[in-house]
């Protein structure tokens, strides 16, 4: 879903601010989010495209697919296009009314027999049942660390045998030298996509206490403790990864 016009370009942090408030998924972010995430998260388009491949491989007839933290509906749209079973249903959840409203609009013109239900709610309260696939694309990192295992365990319990969780996250590295190297490469990626040093610094400040990453071993241990029998890193670029965990 490319931006529709120049007005969709992310310029939120382009002007210097005396005070940078905490990042929120409000109307201003929803308006430019597609541009923002594409220019900020290396490999984002690849992750979205491959969700279609994963949906085709792991979906089950009559099952439910969950997109938790659906934002503008990119993951939902990709999976919906590739689902081989018309009787599957997708539940797309986000706690931002602005995101849900735009996700509805984005999928309005997509013709598919697969039904999509949009829910504006906290994913911690979302009931997961009869699921073949659950996707959390850069969402767990915004949940309080103390609540993350509860979220993952709820997903595991709601998956059908053989069902999968796709978990995409920003990560940090315990080794400080490696962490600095990957951070520098990520910032270089953002500069190459047109962000200024001011924009990079101000957004980093806005996210500092909102986005709290785990290291990859923490993610793997949490998934295994919840009961997933296999956990694979299927994508990584710098300090961004996507894991495929199967029940």
N, C-alpha and C positions, 0 to 999 in steps of 0.2 A: 504494500500500500504506500506508494510514493507520495510525497507532499503534493497537494493540489495546486498551490501557488506560492509566490514568494513570501506571503504573509505567514506561511507555516514554518518558516525558518526560525530555529531557536536562537533568540537574542536575549534571553531572560537575564543573563549575567554579564551582558556586554558593557553596561555602564557601572562605574565605580560606585559602591555603596558604603555609607558610614557604618551600617550594621547589616550583616547578612543573616536573615532569619532562617530557621530550620526549613528544610526542603519539604514541600507538600505537593501531593498530586491534585492540584486544584485546576480551575478552568484554564489559567494561563499555561500550565504545563501540558494539560490535555491537548490544547490547541497546537502545540509544537512537538508533542511527544515522539511522533514517528521520526522526525528529523533528529531530535535530541538523542534518542537511543541508537539510531543508526550511526551517528557521528561520534558517539561516546563509548559504545560497546563493540570491541573488535569481534567480528564473526557473527554479529547478530543476525544478519540476513541468512547466513548458512544454517544457523541453529533453527530459525523459523522454517526454512525450506525442508530441512531434514525431519522436522516434526511430521510433515506429510508422509515421508517414507516410514517413519516409526508407526504412525497411525495405520498405515496400510498393512504393516507387518503384525502388529500386536492387538489390533481391535478384534472384538468378538461380536458375533451377531446378537442383537438385543441388549447389548451392554451400554453403559454410560461412560462418557469421556468427560473429565473435569479439567478445566483451564482455570487454575487458582491464581488470582492476580492477573486477570486477563488484559488489563489496560485497554488498548484500542482494538483488541480482538484479532491481532495478527496470528497468534498460535491457533486460535479457534478456526480462523479462516483457512489456514494451511492444512489442518487436519481434516476439516470438513470436505475440502476438495478431493482428498485422497481416500476417504473412508470407503471400503468396498461393500459395506452393509448399510442399506437404507434405513434399517430399523434401529440403528444406533442413535443415541441422543447425546448432545453436548451441553454441559452446564458450565457457563462462563461466569466467574465470580470476581468482583472487585469492590472495594469499599469506597471508591471515589465515584460520586454521582456523575461528575464530568466525564470520567473515563467510560463508564457504562453507557452514557448517552451517545458518545462518539462511536463506541464499539457497535451499538445498535445501528447507527447510521452507516457505518462501514460495511456491515454484513447485509444491509437491507437489499442491495442489488445483487447479492450472490445467490444464484438459483441452485438449490439443493434440496432433496427430500429429507435430509438429516435435520432434525429439529434442534434448534439452539435455544436454551433458556438462559436469560441474563438475570443475574442476581446482584443487587447492590447490598453487600453485607460483609462483615468481618469473616474471613475464611476460617478463623478459629471456631466459628459457630456452624460452618457448613457441614452438613451430614454427607459422608461419602459412602455410597452403597452400590453394589453390583458394577464396579468399575473395572474396565479393562485397561484404561490408560488414565493417569493423572499427570498433568503438567504444572510445574511451578517454575516459571521463567523469571529469574531475578526477583523473586518474591520472598523467599524464606529469610533473606538478609535484612528485611524490614520488620521481621517478627522479633520480639524480645528473646534473647538467647535462652532464657529459662523456660520458654514455652515451645522451643523448636522440636524437642523430642516428642512432646505430646502431639504436635501437628503431624510429624512424620509417622508416628504410631497409628494415629487415626487414619491416615491414608493407607497404610499397610493393611489395617483391619478391614477397610472398605474395598480393597482390590480383590478381584477374582483370582484363583490360583493361576499363576503364570502371567498375571497382570504386571504392568510396569509403571514406574514413576520416572518421569524425566525431570531432573532437578538442575537448573542452570543458575549459577551464582558467580558473583565476584568473590575471589578468595585472597587471603594473605599468606605469606610464607614466613615460617619461623626463623629462617636464616635471613638476617638483616641485609646482607649484601644482595641476596637474590630478590628480596622484597624491594629494595631500592632500584635494582635493575629493571624489574617488571613494571614498577611504578613509572620509571622514566620512559620506558617503551610505550606504556599506555598514554602518557602525556604527549609523547611524540606522535602517536596515532591521532590524538585529538587535534593537535596543531596541524597535522597534515589534512585534517578535515575542516580546517578553517576556524577553529577556536583559538582565541588569544590567550596569553598567559593569565590575564586578568580574569577571563571567563573560567578558565580551569581552576584558578585559585579560589574564586568566590563560590563556585559550585562545590568544590571540595569542602569548604567551610560549611556550606549549607547542609551537606550530607554527613558531616562528621559524627554527629550523635544520633543519626537516623538510620543510616546504612551501616550495619555492624557485621563485617565479614568473618567467616570461620576459615581455618585452614582446611586443606583437602582431607587430611587424616581425620579431623573431627567430623566432617560430613560422612566419610566412609564408615567410621565407627558408629555413628548415630544410626545410619541406615541398617547396618548389620545388627545392632542391638534391637532395632525395631522388628527384625525378623527377615529382612530381604536376603535371599540366598545368593544372589550375585549383584555386584556393584561394579560397573565399568565406567571409566572416563572415556566417553566417545568423542568429546571435542574439548580442545583447549587452545586458547590464544592469549598469551601473556598471563594476566591475572584474572582471566575469565574461563570458567569450565562448565561443561554440561555432563551430568552423570546419568546413566541408565541403570536403574535398580529394578530387579525382577523378583516377584514374590514366588 
